[in-house]
Amino acid sequence: MIIVQLKGGLGNQMFQYAAGRALARQKNTILKIDLSYLSNGVLGENVAYRKYGLNRFHIVENIITDEELKSFIRKSRIFSKSKITWLNRKLSYRIPLSTIINQNGHGYDPMFFTQSKNSFLVGYWQSAEFFRGSEEIIRKDFRFKDIPDSANKELFKAIGECESVAVHIRRGDFKNLPVLGMTGTGYYLKAISYLVERISNPVLYFFSDEMNWVKENFNSVFTGIPKNFAEVNNSAGSEADDLRLMSNCKHNIIGNSTFGWWGAWLNSNPEKIVIAPETLFADREINAQLQTMIPCDWIRL
């Protein structure tokens, strides 16, 4: 059994699921999803509370129960004097090192697929390398379950009928997390210019968690190019609807957000151009570790 712990927003949860799914497939075993951190995890300062979001997709949705997790830990036969303690409000277990893969740092670890078929994944796993060889299965799992409402359906249709460019700008809690930082306006202007020079009749579709800021900073630039500020999904839990719209665009400009990353990765246009920032995060060490996060066929500016 492979157990994957979910934490963070929808983009993070998708990376965690994809890594667990790929490892379970390689080990020919089942995947279980642990939601206890989302329900009871102790949030750090300036960290937004996140809800489970993968139920919008056709994933293999095996949610592990408290009793199953207790049994998994009890049946472990290999113990170590050095133990990792994982604590949250609901569960408090001492987990033997033999049963947990606690991600070391933020980058891809080539030893990932050598782990035991009975493993508990704790980490973010922010690279497509963690599900290499299972890409088509992941794409199939991340198909959307529901039919979009009329507003989303209309926007989805318009996006599909033009040379659409999704521009995802993440702000929100990133403003209060200096380790991550935010991708500046200069990068987005350069990325838009890059695409404008290479495609005919582009139409920009902006997606953001702070659309008023986006309008103030981008409404008056590139005056000859049509712009749309996608605001049909402002309610809680509507992130997946924006993801569906972004993935239907012909091209993508992303920031340092895993959510924008998945919008670009799920884009099935064989001629897509995806632009990502050269510097993902403000912390140099984290930035160096996450170089494998951006696929080699995406453009970095």
C-alpha positions, 0 to 999 in steps of 0.5 A: 500500500502507498499512502500519500498525505495531502496538504496545500492548495489544489496544485499541491494536492495534484502533485502529491496525488500524481507522485503517489499514483505513479509509485503505486502503479510501479509497485503494483499496489493500491494507493490510499489518500490521507486527508488528516493534515487538511482536516487537522494540520497545524497551519503556520503563520500566513498560511491559508487553510486549504480544503480537499479539492481532488474530488472534482476529478476522475481520480482513484479516490481511496481515502484512508480511514483513521483505523486503516492508518493505525493498522498500517503503522502497527503492522510495520515490522522494521523499527529504528531507534531514530524515529520521525514524529508526525503530529496533528490534532487528530493523529499522533503516531511515531512512524518508523523510518522504514514506512515513511518517505519524508521528502528531503528538500524540494527537488526531484530525488531519483531514488523515489521509485526505489522505495518500498511498496508499503510507503507513506509519502510526506512532501510536495513532490513538485516535479513531473519527474515524480510521475514519469512514465505515468503521464497518460494515466495522470491526464486521464485521472485529472479529467473533470467530473462535472459539466461546467455551468453556463458562464464557464461553458460560454467562456470555455467555448470562446477560449477554444475558438481563438488564439487564447493565452492563459496568463496566471498571476498568483498573489494572495498569501504569497505576499506574506511568504518572503521565502516564495515571493511573487513573480513581478509585473516585468516578467509578465510583460516580457512573457506577453511580448515574447508570445505576441511576436510569435503567434497571430491574433493572440487573445489574453485571458487573465486568471488571478486570485487578485483580479482588481490588482491585475486590472490596475496593472495590465489593463492599459498595456498591449492596447492592441491586444484583446484582454479578458479578465476571467472572473466567473469563478469567484466562489470558494471551491471554484479553483478547478473551474479556472483550471479547466479554462486555463488548460483549454487555452492554446498557450500559457504564461505561468508564475511560480504557482503549482496551480498555474503549472497544472493549467499549462501541463494539462493543456493538450494543444500539441503546438502550445507555447508555455512560458515560466519564470527563470526564477521560481522562488525568492529563496535561492536554495529552494529555487535551485532545488526546483529546477526540474519543476519546469519541463524542458520544452517550456520557455523560461524567461 
